């Protein structure tokens, strides 16, 4: 079982656009620069006040132009990334032992070409907005 801890941060949004912006390289770099560092390993820590609240989103939350093609490009790229990751994490017919090895950490450590391409497409869409 997964038990969320006190450092869990939840964004109560269900749209692919928002998911895409937060999964972009732009937000990753911003978060690493603006976040805090924790522990002996000096691990990055995402803090909403310094990472999210200061991030220059393409549009302010609640003021997104839902008909803007740039917003739709971000949403589509994010949806593709999510669908591809889900397909890798839970392929039909996979054994329980195989599924235990299929984690996001293992996926990103392997960084297959399709994953890299999905992130490049997402990053281009975010930068274009």
Phi, psi and omega in degrees: 000150177260125179245113179294143180255185184287350179264001179294133177242129182240132173253116185278069178226144181244006185267149181291330178302309183295317175304316182295315180298317181289340178261007181280158176297326179301315180288325178298311180297316178302315182295320179293326180282321187265344182283184179253174182235143191224140169080181181297323181280000181053050183282142179294144179230125179280120177243122184304323183292325181261334183265308185276310186294338180261352184290131180281082177300150178304324178220145178299142178306134181088353180238023181292135177277090190299346178262358182289127180298333178293321177296318179294327177294319177296313181300317181294317178296320179293318179298317178299313178303312182297316180297318180293318179296316180298320179297323178288319183292327187222066181288148179301137176080004180288143178285162179299322179296319179293319181298326179295333179275344184269083178246161176299324178299312179296322178298312183287332174293323178283327178044065178297160184302320181297325179290317178300316180296322179295320179290322177298315179298318178296314181298319178298318180295318180294314180296327180291336180280000000 
